Amino acid sequence: MPNATPKAGLLAAITGAALAAAPAAAADFYAGKTIDLVVSNAPGGGFDIYARTIARHMNRHIPGNPTIVVKNMPGAGGARAGYHVSTVAAADGLTIGAMMPGTIMGPLLDDKPDTSFDPSKVLYLGTANSGTYVCVTLNHSKIRTFDEALRQKTVMGGVAAGNSINDIANLVKRTTGAQLNLISGYSGTAEIALAIERGEIDGACGWDWSSFKSQRPDWIRDNKVNLLLQVGLDPNAELTHMGVPAVFKYVTNEDDRKVVELVIAQQVFQRSYIAPPGLAAEQLEVLRSAFDATMRDKDFLTDAETMRIDISPLSGAQVQDLVQKLYAAPKDMVARARQAITP
């Protein structure tokens, strides 16, 4: 084995040189440049706040430290910005986009989708926030666990068709057999919460967990709330620690499981960032690595806490894989998903 050490040293040197070459080339390219971050939403909204917070920190993780400028381009349910990033802008690493989840899922689940933007063709840098829905009741309700909701009628508040509070309640009802009775017409979760407190209804199903925590922290603090179920593609660590069961525990039919996955995938794309198709693999890796590093950056996380935005990221590769699987779903499965969320 006398030659093992020299060979290993040579291999390490070659590998190290190759790894160093990419950042060096990126630094040469990005130095003095400006990256446009196109937001598919109007200024001042949640997506805009996320994008501007990320822009303040992400440039430090890109070799060459380019300037990142946020540009708002609302319209067509986000498809206008998606079209600009994917079709109009050059695939040169100087344009990225912040997309709404409905813009990504719309072409798949909408009856009359906008076809100008194809979410299955773009390259994903990652998502800053992947949410989880919860089904809840208050302690005055006789329904305190999801197993009880399977056996007894549970009155849940709703808003209107197409709202997550309605869609998720319908989805859970149809795929688990829970006896949920949805009462629609409330203006939103704030009004639903008041109705729950007054005892008009038992609870709600389809409340975003992060929003729930910020809207009703006293329910959790004072042990008033029964967390019946968590609805997400993967178990939420915080909810799991609290003993809240995941929806897939109760979805026993494989086709129903696929329907649930299809519908709730929108939560994974809560704050997703894209690059144009055709972007060179080396530049894509630079941007993905910078996005991932930003999500771990202490200064960014402190800034996010100050801005009161939740950060629960997924990598670009994970999002890319999921989008491809969703858009490869059989047509009959997509039709079943549409039907599952319909009143």
Secondary structure, DSSP 4 states (H G I P E B T S, - for coil): -TTHHHHHHHHHHHHHHHHHHHHHHHHHHHTT-EEEEEESS-TTSHHHHHHHHHHHHHGGGSTT--EEEEEE---GGGHHHHHIIIIIS-SSSSEEEEE-HHHHHHHHH-SS--TT--TTTSEEEEESB---EEEEEETTSS--SHHHHHHS-EEEE---TTSHHHHHHHHHHHHH---EEEE---SSHHHHHHHHHHTSSSEEEEEEHHHHHHH-HHHHHTT-EEEEEEESSS--HHHHHTTPPBGGGT--SHHHHHHHHHHHGGGTTTTEEEE-TT--HHHHHHHHHHHHHHHH-HHHHHHHHHTT---B-EEHHHHHHHHHHHHTS-HHHHHHHHHHT--
